């Protein structure tokens, strides 16, 4: 949804790889009255500040190129031009820079790693012996755990910080775009939202589809939930969706499953 208008229903054919690292700094500790530059909290904080300023390189896939090409038909002006230019081979660097400045398009352009948890110290009057940060990464299809780890180590730029894997990634193959499925989704979606278009897309989140894809079963995530992009609270303690949007999503999913069952 954008400015109150329903734009598209996404058909997820692939997803980023979900991967978690831990960055840990340690020291011998001591009394807080004798501070040192080796303080693990300071060292880790400085490394995380470097990560906060870093962007992984742009990595477009067939799915994201097609997404931008089709999504451009729903836009106008500079945004439309940028999406069309990003879908070209090679993509326009200026267009990629513009799209990188927007959260919703930036996450489709590259791998992302961000700090989600931090802990350190053991007493108010003692120097910390340990400081840890959890780094949550969403890796573009085709990139590897090792390559991302190497990039993180370079960006953190502190060889005393130990970087380890907390949760390894599980890459899965892309599901082929099914013309018959797209047709059914379009038919059912237009019963409620006549103007929306259907777009193949890459999920920036993680889903259970990776397990069925790994088993050789083509799997798709159909997103008919029109939530507020300016009020995203997924996984927050106050995660929510509007009552009307929830009812619409439930009704759409029921009709879609019924139609797929009838035609197959």
C-alpha positions in Angstrom: 0.0 0.0 0.0 1.3 3.5 -0.9 -0.6 6.7 0.0 -3.7 4.6 0.6 -3.5 2.9 -2.9 -3.2 -0.9 -3.3 -0.3 -1.5 -5.7 0.6 -5.2 -6.1 0.3 -8.7 -4.8 3.7 -10.4 -4.5 4.5 -14.0 -5.5 7.6 -15.0 -3.7 9.8 -17.3 -5.8 13.0 -17.1 -3.8 14.3 -15.6 -0.6 17.4 -14.3 1.1 19.5 -16.7 3.2 19.0 -16.1 6.9 22.3 -16.2 8.8 23.5 -15.0 12.3 27.0 -14.2 13.4 28.3 -13.2 16.8 31.1 -10.7 17.3 32.9 -10.9 20.6 35.7 -8.8 22.2 37.4 -9.9 25.4 40.0 -8.6 27.9 41.4 -9.5 31.3 39.2 -6.9 33.0 40.0 -5.2 36.3 38.8 -2.4 38.5 36.8 0.5 36.9 39.0 3.0 38.6 41.8 1.9 36.2 40.3 2.2 32.8 42.2 1.1 29.7 41.8 1.5 25.9 41.5 -2.3 25.7 37.9 -2.1 27.1 35.9 -4.7 25.1 32.8 -2.5 25.1 34.7 0.4 23.4 36.4 -1.9 20.9 33.2 -3.6 19.9 31.3 -0.3 19.7 33.9 1.2 17.4 33.7 -1.9 15.2 29.9 -1.8 15.1 30.0 1.9 14.1 32.1 0.9 11.1 29.6 -1.8 10.2 26.7 0.8 10.5 28.3 2.9 7.8 28.9 0.0 5.4 26.8 -1.2 2.5 27.4 -4.5 0.8 27.8 -4.4 -3.0 24.7 -4.4 -5.3 23.7 -7.9 -6.3 20.8 -8.1 -8.7 19.2 -11.5 -9.6 16.8 -12.5 -12.4 13.9 -12.2 -9.9 14.8 -8.7 -8.6 15.5 -7.4 -12.1 12.0 -8.6 -13.2 10.5 -7.2 -10.0 11.9 -3.7 -10.7 10.9 -3.8 -14.4 7.3 -4.7 -13.5 7.1 -2.5 -10.4 8.1 0.5 -12.5 4.8 0.4 -14.3 3.2 1.3 -10.9 5.4 4.3 -10.4 6.0 7.6 -12.1 8.7 10.2 -12.4 12.2 9.6 -11.0 11.3 6.4 -9.1 9.9 4.8 -12.2 13.0 5.8 -14.2 15.3 4.5 -11.5 13.5 1.1 -11.4 13.7 0.7 -15.1 17.3 1.7 -15.2 18.1 -0.7 -12.3 16.5 -3.6 -14.3 18.8 -3.0 -17.3 22.0 -4.9 -18.0 24.2 -3.4 -16.8 22.1 -1.4 -14.3 22.6 2.4 -14.1 24.8 3.3 -11.1 23.0 6.5 -10.4 19.6 4.7 -10.3 21.0 2.1 -7.9 22.3 4.8 -5.6 18.8 6.4 -5.5 17.1 3.1 -4.8 19.7 2.3 -2.1 18.6 5.4 -0.2 15.1 3.9 0.3 14.6 1.1 2.8 12.1 -1.0 0.9 14.2 -1.1 -2.3 17.7 -1.2 -0.7 17.0 -4.5 0.9 16.3 -6.0 -2.5 19.5 -4.8 -3.9 22.1 -6.3 -1.6 23.0 -8.5 1.3 22.4 -6.8 4.7 23.9 -7.4 8.1 22.8 -5.5 11.2 23.4 -5.6 14.9 20.3 -6.8 16.7 21.5 -7.6 20.3 24.4 -6.5 22.4 25.7 -7.5 25.9 28.8 -6.8 27.9 30.3 -6.4 31.4 29.5 -8.1 34.6 29.5 -5.5 37.3 29.1 -1.7 37.7 32.5 -1.2 39.3 34.5 -3.6 37.1 36.1 -3.3 33.7 34.3 -5.6 31.3 36.0 -8.9 30.4 33.6 -9.5 27.5 31.3 -7.8 25.1 29.2 -9.5 22.4 27.0 -8.4 19.6 24.6 -10.5 17.5 24.8 -9.7 13.8 21.8 -10.7 11.7 22.4 -11.1 8.0 20.1 -11.6 5.1 22.3 -12.9 2.2 21.4 -12.5 -1.5 21.0 -15.8 -3.3 24.3 -17.0 -4.8 26.5 -15.5 -2.1 28.1 -17.7 0.6 28.4 -17.7 4.3 32.2 -17.6 4.1 32.2 -14.6 1.7 29.9 -12.6 4.0 32.0 -13.6 7.1 35.2 -12.4 5.3 33.5 -9.1 4.5 32.3 -8.6 8.1 35.8 -9.3 9.4 37.2 -6.7 7.0 34.6 -4.1 7.9 34.8 -4.6 11.6 38.6 -4.1 11.1 39.7 -5.4 14.5 41.6 -8.7 14.5 41.0 -9.1 18.2 37.3 -9.4 17.7 36.2 -13.0 17.4 33.6 -13.6 14.7 31.6 -16.8 14.9 28.5 -18.3 13.3 25.5 -18.6 15.7 23.1 -19.8 13.0 24.3 -21.1 9.7 22.5 -20.2 6.5 20.5 -22.7 4.5 20.4 -21.7 0.8 17.5 -23.0 -1.3 16.9 -23.1 -5.0 14.6 -20.5 -6.7 11.1 -21.7 -7.6 10.3 -21.2 -11.3 7.7 -18.6 -12.1 4.5 -20.5 -12.9 2.3 -18.9 -15.5 -0.7 -20.9 -14.4 -0.2 -19.9 -10.7 0.3 -16.2 -11.6 -3.0 -16.4 -13.6 -4.9 -17.8 -10.6 -3.4 -15.3 -8.2 -4.4 -12.5 -10.6 -7.9 -13.8 -11.0 -8.5 -14.1 -7.3 -6.8 -10.8 -6.4 -8.8 -8.9 -9.0 -12.0 -10.0 -7.3 -11.1 -7.8 -4.4 -8.6 -5.4 -5.8 -9.2 -4.8 -9.5 -6.2 -2.5 -10.1 -3.4 -4.5 -8.5 -0.7 -6.2 -10.5 1.0 -9.5 -9.7 4.8 -9.4 -9.2 7.3 -12.2 -8.8 9.6 -11.1 -5.9 12.4 -12.2 -3.6 11.6 -12.2 0.1 14.0 -10.3 2.3 12.8 -12.3 5.2 13.0 -16.1 6.0 10.2 -18.6 5.4 9.6 -22.3 5.7 9.5 -22.5 1.8 13.2 -23.1 1.8 12.7 -26.6 3.3 10.2 -27.6 0.7 12.3 -26.1 -2.1 15.3 -28.1 -0.8 13.1 -31.2 -1.1 12.5 -30.4 -4.8 9.0 -29.0 -4.3 8.4 -25.6 -6.1 7.1 -23.3 -3.3 5.6 -19.8 -3.4 4.6 -17.2 -0.9 1.6 -15.2 -1.9 1.4 -11.9 -0.1 -2.0 -10.2 0.0 -1.4 -8.4 3.2 -1.6 -4.6 2.7 0.1 -3.2 5.7 1.4 0.3 6.4 5.0 0.6 5.2 5.5 3.6 7.5 4.4 1.6 10.5 6.3 -1.7 10.1 6.5 -3.5 13.5 7.2 -7.1 12.5 8.8 -9.1 15.4 8.5 -6.0 17.7 6.8 -6.4 21.1 3.9 -4.4 19.7 3.7 -6.2 16.3 0.4 -5.6 14.7 -1.7 -5.3 11.6 -4.9 -3.5 11.0 -8.2 -5.4 11.6 -9.5 -4.7 8.1 -6.2 -5.7 6.5 -6.1 -9.0 8.5 -9.7 -9.9 7.4 -8.9 -9.1 3.8 -5.7 -11.2 3.9 -7.6 -14.2 5.4 -10.4 -13.9 2.9 -8.0 -13.6 0.0 -6.0 -16.7 1.1 -9.1 -18.8 1.5 -10.4 -17.9 -1.9 -6.9 -18.5 -3.4 -6.5 -21.9 -1.9 -10.0 -22.9 -3.0 -9.3 -21.8 -6.6 -6.0 -23.6 -6.7 -7.6 -26.8 -5.4 -10.4 -26.5 -8.0 -8.1 -26.0 -10.9 -5.5 -28.6 -9.9 
